[in-house]
Amino acid sequence: MDWQQKAQRKRDELTAKIPPEWRVKPELLEKASSQDNILDIPRQTGILTERELDITETSDATALLARLRTGEISAYDVAKAFCKRAAIAQQLTRCLTEIFFDQALERAKELDRQYAETGVLTGPLHGIPISLKDSYNVIGVQSTLGYVSFLDRPALTFNSPMVNILMDAGAVIYVKTHLPQTMMTADSHTNVFGRTRNPYGRNLTAGGSCGGEGALIAMRGSILGAGTDVAGSLRIPSLCCGIQGFKPSVGRLPFAGQTPPGRIGLAGGIAVATGPLCTSVRDAELFFKTVVSSHPENLDDNSLGFPYIEPPKLESSLTIGVLPEDPAFPLHPCMQRTIDTATRKLAASGHRIVNLSLDAIPSLADACDLAFRFFNMDPDRTPLRNVANGGEPYVPSLSTIYNLEITDTEPTLRQLYDLNIAKAQVAAKMRQAWLKSGVDVVLGPGYQSCAPLNDTYGNTVYTVIWNMVDYPACVIPFGHANRAADAEFVRDVAYTPEYNPEEVEGAPCHVQLVGRRLKDEVFLQHARVVEKVLGE
């Protein structure tokens, strides 16, 4: 059996797990394939009842919990609604890698039975469906990461610690979601599952590496998802798909027990953070507080074990630093307008705005280059070897991250020392700039544009810097690209990637907020303040 046949077999197995009555009519699929914004297609399918539409379009998981608590809706009602909508989202966007609806519905029935008998919710996430990035392990389910060479691996016999924590808190696990080949590009595209499409535009990237999560949550096939982030992996899909994503400080939430896309271990450099993709800051807080309070250090040796610390009541306005654009990656007109509008709105609400000096902070472009020297130092180039072992070709976006012609990437001991010294210097300069400016949070872009065309995302200069210095960061959607409004912000600069106002029209814009390392609780409090002002 060649690689194409193996990949087709896996896709067929996935499709077979969608009940016939949940299949979207071919004529509607054809309509969706030729239009850009498909967010309203689930309402047109006739598959979801009015009650199920109401459940899946509840504002956020916190609001859904309130309805579950009062008994207005049951865990089974919620699970079935989100399973059906996830099935629709999969047919429209190719966002899923694994489906286990039957187990989820049985789990929901058990939660309802326990609640009826005891009157006590199972935990702080009782009845909330949570989707998982494919790298999280679930008993009885594969973790293929979209590699053909992983397709013959057996289903897992253990859960990742994060999965156990979420289920102990009452969550219902029902799907796993798509990611890029090697998990290191910003396009969720593999030869096994195809390309995840952005619900806002058929030619726009859904982002990566949590692109399946981004598309699924945007389509309301999930209300809360678990992702990972080492260069922007959960923030990039959030900004591309118009949802929220929160990258905590490394070690606050557990990462252990996942299936890695490459070599296990870390030769110094940049560690992976785990966090939620969601629709509100309060849901990010809910997820974060629930997991931190579960003592993840008992399940993951790299979890710090810091207890959740309730932040003191905010007594004054915020001092908000504005991140300057990197000269090599100028902001596209839609994002320049977005940052300008956001800062004006925050200033009008009484918050103090401080424009950070370009000279005071580390070079974002240089920091990005440094980060990818760390990411590419595996002498075996294991992710690429995993691709080769399956006999499959590279996807196009891989060449934007890897120099596929280089074979010798093993650094000398001296070079490794130099890399770590350079990283420490970046962190020191950022800390000094932060303290000197006296800011509470920093506001800036997560990317120089809204979602770009497929395979053009390129470098992650505005996200990976915060992984390098290990500061918590979140993406909050704010406005949309608008050719007419953006016209006055067009400049005679070299936009990268190329500025295409027609292609991005209507795509979601965003701001990225950043806080101080290990001050996650205070940062989320500040993020709620910003979210409220921007939403007014």
C-alpha positions as CSV (number, residue, x, y, z in Angstrom):
1,M,0.0,0.0,0.0
2,D,1.5,3.4,-1.0
3,W,1.3,6.6,1.0
4,Q,-1.7,7.9,-0.9
5,Q,-3.7,4.7,-0.2
6,K,-2.7,4.8,3.5
7,A,-3.8,8.5,3.8
8,Q,-7.1,7.8,2.0
9,R,-7.8,4.9,4.3
10,K,-7.4,7.2,7.3
11,R,-9.6,9.8,5.8
12,D,-12.3,7.2,5.0
13,E,-12.1,6.0,8.6
14,L,-12.6,9.5,9.9
15,T,-15.6,10.2,7.6
16,A,-17.2,6.9,8.6
17,K,-17.5,8.2,12.2
18,I,-19.9,10.9,11.0
19,P,-23.4,9.5,11.2
20,P,-25.3,9.6,7.8
21,E,-27.9,12.0,9.2
22,W,-25.2,14.5,10.1
23,R,-23.8,14.6,6.5
24,V,-24.0,18.0,4.7
25,K,-25.8,17.8,1.4
26,P,-23.4,17.8,-1.6
27,E,-25.0,20.9,-3.2
28,L,-24.4,22.9,0.1
29,L,-20.8,21.6,0.2
30,E,-20.3,22.8,-3.4
31,K,-21.8,26.2,-2.5
32,A,-19.4,26.5,0.5
33,S,-16.4,25.6,-1.5
34,S,-16.9,28.6,-3.8
35,Q,-17.6,31.3,-1.2
36,D,-15.3,32.9,1.3
37,N,-17.2,33.3,4.6
38,I,-18.9,30.1,5.5
39,L,-19.7,30.8,9.2
40,D,-23.4,30.7,8.5
41,I,-23.4,27.4,6.5
42,P,-24.1,25.3,9.6
43,R,-27.4,27.1,10.0
44,Q,-28.3,26.2,6.4
45,T,-27.7,22.5,6.7
46,G,-30.9,21.6,8.5
47,I,-28.9,19.2,10.7
48,L,-29.0,21.3,13.9
49,T,-32.3,21.9,15.7
50,E,-33.1,25.4,17.0
51,R,-32.1,24.3,20.5
52,E,-28.8,22.9,19.2
53,L,-28.1,26.1,17.4
54,D,-28.8,28.1,20.6
55,I,-26.5,25.8,22.6
56,T,-23.6,26.0,20.2
57,E,-23.9,29.7,19.7
58,T,-23.9,30.4,23.5
59,S,-21.4,33.2,24.0
60,D,-18.7,31.2,25.8
61,A,-18.1,28.2,28.1
62,T,-18.7,30.2,31.2
63,A,-22.2,31.1,30.0
64,L,-22.8,27.4,29.0
65,L,-21.8,26.3,32.5
66,A,-24.4,28.6,34.0
67,R,-27.1,27.0,31.9
68,L,-25.9,23.5,32.9
69,R,-25.8,24.4,36.5
70,T,-29.5,25.5,36.5
71,G,-30.6,22.4,34.7
72,E,-31.8,24.4,31.7
73,I,-29.8,22.2,29.5
74,S,-28.2,18.8,30.1
75,A,-24.6,17.6,29.5
76,Y,-26.1,15.2,26.9
77,D,-27.9,18.1,25.1
78,V,-24.6,20.0,25.0
79,A,-22.4,17.1,23.9
80,K,-24.8,16.1,21.1
81,A,-25.1,19.7,19.8
82,F,-21.4,20.2,19.7
83,C,-20.7,16.7,18.2
84,K,-23.2,17.5,15.4
85,R,-21.7,21.0,14.8
86,A,-18.1,19.6,14.8
87,A,-19.2,17.0,12.2
88,I,-20.5,19.9,10.0
89,A,-17.3,21.9,10.6
90,Q,-15.2,18.9,9.6
91,Q,-17.0,18.6,6.3
92,L,-16.6,22.3,5.5
93,T,-13.1,22.9,6.8
94,R,-11.2,19.6,7.3
95,C,-10.4,20.6,10.9
96,L,-10.5,17.2,12.6
97,T,-8.1,14.3,12.8
98,E,-10.0,12.0,15.3
99,I,-13.6,11.6,16.1
100,F,-15.0,9.8,19.2
101,F,-18.6,11.0,19.4
102,D,-20.0,7.8,20.9
103,Q,-17.7,7.9,23.9
104,A,-18.4,11.6,24.4
105,L,-22.2,11.0,24.4
106,E,-21.9,8.1,26.9
107,R,-19.7,10.3,29.1
108,A,-22.3,13.1,29.0
109,K,-25.0,10.7,30.0
110,E,-23.0,9.6,33.0
111,L,-22.4,13.2,34.0
112,D,-26.2,13.8,33.9
113,R,-26.9,10.7,35.9
114,Q,-24.4,11.8,38.6
115,Y,-25.8,15.3,38.7
116,A,-29.4,14.0,39.0
117,E,-28.4,11.7,41.9
118,T,-26.2,14.1,43.9
119,G,-27.2,17.6,42.8
120,V,-23.4,18.4,42.6
121,L,-21.5,19.2,39.4
122,T,-18.6,16.9,38.7
123,G,-16.2,19.8,38.6
124,P,-15.6,23.3,37.3
125,L,-15.9,22.1,33.7
126,H,-18.9,19.9,34.2
127,G,-20.4,19.0,30.8
128,I,-18.2,21.4,28.7
129,P,-17.1,19.8,25.5
130,I,-13.4,20.4,25.0
131,S,-11.5,19.7,21.7
132,L,-7.9,18.7,21.7
133,K,-5.0,19.4,19.4
134,D,-4.0,16.1,17.8
135,S,-0.7,15.8,19.8
136,Y,-2.7,15.2,23.1
137,N,-3.0,11.5,23.8
138,V,-6.4,9.9,24.5
139,I,-7.0,6.3,25.5
140,G,-8.2,4.3,22.5
141,V,-7.4,7.0,20.0
142,Q,-4.4,7.4,17.6
143,S,-2.1,10.4,17.6
144,T,-0.8,10.5,14.0
145,L,0.1,14.2,13.8
146,G,-0.7,14.0,10.1
147,Y,2.4,11.9,9.4
148,V,1.9,9.0,7.0
149,S,4.6,7.1,8.9
150,F,2.5,7.3,12.1
151,L,-0.7,5.8,10.5
152,D,0.2,2.3,11.5
153,R,0.9,3.2,15.1
154,P,-1.7,1.7,17.5
155,A,-4.2,3.7,19.5
156,L,-2.9,5.0,22.7
157,T,-3.3,3.2,26.0
158,F,-2.9,6.3,28.2
159,N,-4.2,9.9,28.4
160,S,-2.0,13.0,28.5
161,P,-2.0,14.5,32.0
162,M,-3.9,17.5,30.6
163,V,-6.6,15.2,29.3
164,N,-6.9,13.5,32.7
165,I,-7.1,16.9,34.5
166,L,-9.8,18.2,32.1
167,M,-11.9,15.0,32.5
168,D,-11.6,15.0,36.2
169,A,-12.9,18.5,36.1
170,G,-16.0,17.3,34.3
171,A,-15.1,18.0,30.6
172,V,-16.4,16.0,27.7
173,I,-13.6,15.1,25.2
174,Y,-15.0,14.4,21.7
175,V,-12.6,15.3,18.9
176,K,-8.9,15.9,18.1
177,T,-7.9,18.6,15.6
178,H,-5.6,19.2,12.7
179,L,-2.2,20.7,12.6
180,P,0.7,21.3,10.1
181,Q,3.1,18.7,8.7
182,T,5.9,18.7,11.4
183,M,3.8,21.1,13.6
184,M,6.3,23.9,12.7
185,T,4.5,25.9,10.0
186,A,1.6,28.3,10.2
187,D,-0.5,26.4,7.7
188,S,-2.4,23.4,9.0
189,H,-1.9,21.2,6.0
190,T,-0.8,17.5,5.9
191,N,-0.9,14.9,3.2
192,V,-3.1,12.7,5.4
193,F,-5.9,15.1,6.2
194,G,-5.6,17.8,3.6
195,R,-5.6,21.5,4.3
196,T,-7.8,23.1,7.0
197,R,-9.6,26.0,5.4
198,N,-10.2,29.3,7.2
199,P,-13.9,29.9,7.7
200,Y,-13.4,33.6,6.7
201,G,-11.8,32.9,3.3
202,R,-11.2,29.9,1.2
203,N,-7.7,31.2,0.2
204,L,-6.7,32.3,3.7
205,T,-4.6,30.2,6.1
206,A,-6.3,28.9,9.2
207,G,-3.0,29.2,10.9
208,G,-0.9,26.7,12.8
209,S,0.0,24.7,14.5
210,C,-3.5,24.6,16.2
211,G,-5.2,25.5,12.9
212,G,-7.8,22.8,13.4
213,E,-8.8,24.3,16.7
214,G,-9.0,27.8,15.2
215,A,-11.3,26.7,12.4
216,L,-13.4,24.4,14.7
217,I,-14.0,27.1,17.3
218,A,-14.7,29.8,14.7
219,M,-17.4,27.5,13.3
220,R,-18.8,27.0,16.8
221,G,-18.1,23.2,16.6
222,S,-16.2,23.7,19.8
223,I,-16.4,26.3,22.6
224,L,-13.1,25.5,24.3
225,G,-10.0,23.8,23.1
226,A,-6.6,22.7,24.4
227,G,-3.5,23.7,22.4
228,T,0.2,24.2,22.7
229,D,2.5,27.1,21.8
230,V,6.2,27.3,21.1
231,A,6.3,30.0,18.4
232,G,2.7,31.2,18.3
233,S,1.0,27.9,17.7
234,L,-2.2,28.7,19.5
235,R,-2.2,32.5,19.0
236,I,-1.6,32.3,15.2
237,P,-4.8,30.3,14.5
238,S,-6.7,32.5,17.0
239,L,-5.8,35.7,15.1
240,C,-6.3,34.0,11.7
241,C,-9.8,32.7,12.7
242,G,-11.1,35.5,14.9
243,I,-11.1,33.7,18.2
244,Q,-9.1,34.1,21.4
245,G,-6.0,32.2,22.4
246,F,-3.9,32.3,25.7
247,K,-0.3,31.2,26.0
248,P,0.6,31.1,29.7
249,S,4.1,31.1,31.1
250,V,5.9,27.8,30.6
251,G,5.3,25.3,33.4
252,R,2.0,26.7,34.8
253,L,0.1,24.1,32.8
254,P,1.3,20.6,32.0
255,F,2.8,19.6,28.6
256,A,3.9,16.1,29.4
257,G,2.5,12.9,27.9
258,Q,2.0,14.2,24.4
259,T,3.1,12.7,21.1
260,P,6.0,14.8,19.8
261,P,6.4,15.7,16.1
262,G,10.2,15.4,16.4
263,R,12.9,14.5,18.9
264,I,12.0,14.2,22.5
265,G,13.9,16.5,24.8
266,L,15.2,20.1,24.8
267,A,18.8,21.1,24.2
268,G,18.3,24.5,25.9
269,G,16.4,27.3,24.3
270,I,12.6,27.6,24.1
271,A,10.1,25.3,25.9
272,V,6.6,24.6,24.9
273,A,3.6,26.2,26.7
274,T,0.1,24.8,26.8
275,G,-3.1,26.8,26.9
276,P,-6.6,27.3,25.8
277,L,-8.2,28.5,22.6
278,C,-11.6,30.0,23.4
279,T,-14.0,32.9,22.8
280,S,-13.5,35.1,25.9
281,V,-10.8,36.0,28.4
282,R,-13.0,34.7,31.3
283,D,-12.9,31.3,29.6
284,A,-9.1,31.4,29.4
285,E,-9.2,32.2,33.1
286,L,-11.6,29.3,33.8
287,F,-9.4,26.9,31.9
288,F,-6.2,28.2,33.5
289,K,-7.5,28.2,37.1
290,T,-9.0,24.8,36.7
291,V,-5.8,23.2,35.5
292,V,-3.4,25.1,37.8
293,S,-5.6,24.2,40.8
294,S,-5.4,20.5,40.0
295,H,-1.8,20.2,41.1
296,P,-0.4,19.4,37.6
297,E,3.1,19.0,39.3
298,N,1.9,15.6,40.4
299,L,1.5,14.5,36.8
300,D,4.2,16.5,35.0
301,D,7.8,16.9,36.4
302,N,8.2,20.1,34.5
303,S,5.1,21.8,36.0
304,L,6.1,24.4,38.4
305,G,3.4,23.7,41.0
306,F,2.7,27.3,41.7
307,P,-0.8,27.6,43.2
308,Y,-3.4,29.8,41.6
309,I,-3.2,33.2,43.2
310,E,-6.4,35.3,43.0
311,P,-5.2,38.8,41.8
312,P,-6.1,41.8,44.0
313,K,-8.9,44.0,42.8
314,L,-7.8,46.4,40.2
315,E,-7.9,49.9,41.8
316,S,-6.7,52.1,38.9
317,S,-6.4,52.3,35.2
318,L,-3.7,50.4,33.3
319,T,-0.5,51.7,31.8
320,I,-0.3,50.0,28.4
321,G,2.8,49.9,26.4
322,V,2.5,49.8,22.6
323,L,4.9,47.6,20.8
324,P,6.6,49.3,17.8
325,E,6.5,47.5,14.5
326,D,9.7,45.7,13.3
327,P,11.1,47.6,10.3
328,A,11.6,44.4,8.4
329,F,7.9,43.4,9.0
330,P,5.8,46.5,8.6
331,L,2.2,46.3,9.6
332,H,-0.3,45.9,6.8
333,P,-2.9,48.7,6.6
334,C,-5.6,46.6,8.3
335,M,-3.4,46.0,11.3
336,Q,-2.0,49.5,11.5
337,R,-5.5,50.8,11.7
338,T,-6.5,48.1,14.2
339,I,-3.6,49.0,16.6
340,D,-4.3,52.7,16.2
341,T,-8.0,52.3,16.9
342,A,-7.4,50.1,19.9
343,T,-4.9,52.5,21.5
344,R,-7.2,55.5,20.9
345,K,-10.1,53.6,22.4
346,L,-8.1,52.5,25.5
347,A,-6.8,56.1,26.0
348,A,-10.3,57.4,25.8
349,S,-11.3,55.0,28.6
350,G,-8.7,56.5,30.9
351,H,-5.8,54.1,30.4
352,R,-2.3,55.5,30.0
353,I,-0.6,54.7,26.7
354,V,3.2,54.5,26.4
355,N,4.8,54.0,23.0
356,L,7.8,51.7,23.5
357,S,11.0,52.8,21.7
358,L,12.3,50.5,19.0
359,D,15.8,50.9,20.3
360,A,14.7,49.9,23.8
361,I,13.4,46.5,22.9
362,P,15.2,43.5,21.3
363,S,15.0,43.3,17.5
364,L,12.0,41.1,16.8
365,A,13.4,39.9,13.5
366,D,16.7,38.9,15.1
367,A,15.0,37.2,18.0
368,C,12.9,35.2,15.5
369,D,16.0,34.1,13.6
370,L,17.6,33.1,16.9
371,A,14.5,31.1,17.9
372,F,14.5,29.1,14.7
373,R,18.1,28.3,15.1
374,F,17.1,26.6,18.3
375,F,14.2,24.8,16.7
376,N,16.3,23.5,13.9
377,M,19.3,22.3,15.9
378,D,18.2,18.6,16.0
379,P,21.1,16.9,14.2
380,D,18.7,14.2,13.0
381,R,16.1,16.6,11.7
382,T,13.6,14.2,13.2
383,P,10.4,15.9,11.9
384,L,11.6,15.8,8.4
385,R,12.7,12.2,8.8
386,N,9.2,11.4,10.0
387,V,7.9,12.8,6.7
388,A,10.5,10.8,4.7
389,N,9.8,7.6,6.5
390,G,6.2,7.7,5.2
391,G,7.3,8.2,1.6
392,E,5.2,11.3,1.4
393,P,6.2,14.7,-0.1
394,Y,6.7,17.9,1.8
395,V,3.8,20.3,1.9
396,P,4.5,23.8,0.4
397,S,4.6,25.7,3.6
398,L,7.4,23.7,5.0
399,S,9.9,25.5,2.8
400,T,9.0,28.8,4.6
401,I,10.4,27.4,7.9
402,Y,13.0,24.8,7.0
403,N,15.9,25.0,4.5
404,L,15.1,21.6,3.1
405,E,18.5,21.3,1.3
406,I,20.6,21.6,4.5
407,T,21.5,18.3,6.2
408,D,24.1,19.4,8.8
409,T,22.3,21.3,11.5
410,E,24.1,20.0,14.6
411,P,25.7,23.0,16.4
412,T,29.0,22.8,18.1
413,L,29.2,23.1,21.9
414,R,30.6,26.6,21.4
415,Q,27.6,27.6,19.2
416,L,25.2,26.2,21.7
417,Y,26.7,28.3,24.4
418,D,26.5,31.3,22.1
419,L,22.9,30.7,21.3
420,N,21.9,30.5,25.0
421,I,23.9,33.7,25.7
422,A,22.1,35.5,22.9
423,K,18.7,34.3,24.2
424,A,19.6,35.5,27.7
425,Q,20.5,38.9,26.3
426,V,17.1,39.2,24.5
427,A,15.3,38.4,27.8
428,A,17.4,40.9,29.7
429,K,16.8,43.7,27.2
430,M,13.0,43.1,27.2
431,R,12.9,43.0,31.0
432,Q,14.8,46.3,31.2
433,A,12.5,48.0,28.6
434,W,9.5,46.8,30.5
435,L,10.6,48.0,33.9
436,K,11.9,51.3,32.6
437,S,8.6,52.1,30.9
438,G,6.5,51.1,33.9
439,V,3.8,49.4,31.9
440,D,1.3,46.8,33.1
441,V,0.8,45.1,29.8
442,V,2.1,45.5,26.2
443,L,-0.3,45.7,23.3
444,G,0.7,45.0,19.7
445,P,0.1,42.8,16.8
446,G,0.3,39.0,16.8
447,Y,1.2,39.2,13.1
448,Q,1.7,42.1,10.7
449,S,-1.5,41.3,8.9
450,C,-4.8,39.5,9.4
451,A,-4.8,35.9,8.0
452,P,-2.6,35.9,4.9
453,L,-3.0,33.6,1.9
454,N,-2.2,29.9,2.3
455,D,1.5,29.1,2.4
456,T,2.6,32.7,2.8
457,Y,2.6,33.2,6.5
458,G,6.4,33.0,6.9
459,N,8.2,34.2,10.0
460,T,6.5,34.5,13.4
461,V,8.3,37.6,14.6
462,Y,5.4,39.0,16.6
463,T,4.7,35.8,18.5
464,V,7.9,33.8,19.0
465,I,9.6,36.7,20.9
466,W,7.2,36.1,23.8
467,N,8.0,32.4,23.8
468,M,11.7,33.3,23.9
469,V,11.3,35.5,27.0
470,D,8.5,33.3,28.4
471,Y,5.9,36.1,28.9
472,P,2.2,35.2,29.0
473,A,0.3,36.5,25.9
474,C,-3.1,36.3,24.4
475,V,-4.8,37.3,21.2
476,I,-8.1,39.2,21.3
477,P,-10.1,39.7,18.0
478,F,-10.9,43.3,17.2
479,G,-12.5,44.5,14.0
480,H,-12.1,43.3,10.4
481,A,-10.1,44.2,7.4
482,N,-11.9,46.9,5.4
483,R,-10.5,48.2,2.2
484,A,-12.2,51.6,2.5
485,A,-11.1,52.2,6.1
486,D,-7.7,50.7,5.5
487,A,-6.9,52.9,2.5
488,E,-5.5,55.8,4.5
489,F,-3.0,53.5,6.2
490,V,-1.4,52.3,3.0
491,R,2.3,53.2,2.9
492,D,5.1,52.9,0.4
493,V,6.9,50.0,2.2
494,A,7.8,46.4,1.4
495,Y,4.9,44.5,2.9
496,T,5.6,40.9,3.8
497,P,3.7,38.9,2.7
498,E,2.3,40.9,-0.2
499,Y,-0.6,43.1,0.8
500,N,-3.8,41.8,-0.9
501,P,-6.7,44.0,0.2
502,E,-9.3,42.1,-1.9
503,E,-8.3,38.7,-0.6
504,V,-8.4,39.8,3.1
505,E,-11.5,41.9,2.9
506,G,-13.7,41.0,6.0
507,A,-11.0,38.8,7.6
508,P,-10.8,39.3,11.4
509,C,-8.2,41.6,12.9
510,H,-6.8,41.4,16.4
511,V,-4.5,42.7,19.1
512,Q,-2.0,40.7,21.1
513,L,-1.6,41.5,24.8
514,V,1.5,40.5,26.8
515,G,2.2,40.4,30.6
516,R,5.1,39.7,32.8
517,R,6.5,36.2,33.2
518,L,4.7,34.0,35.8
519,K,2.3,36.8,36.6
520,D,-0.4,35.0,34.6
521,E,-3.3,35.6,37.0
522,V,-2.7,39.4,37.0
523,F,-2.2,39.4,33.3
524,L,-5.6,37.7,32.7
525,Q,-7.2,40.3,34.9
526,H,-5.6,43.1,32.8
527,A,-6.7,41.3,29.6
528,R,-10.3,41.3,30.8
529,V,-10.1,45.0,31.2
530,V,-8.8,45.5,27.7
531,E,-11.3,43.1,26.2
532,K,-14.2,45.0,27.8
533,V,-13.0,48.3,26.5
534,L,-12.5,47.0,23.0
535,G,-15.9,45.3,23.0
536,E,-17.8,48.5,23.9
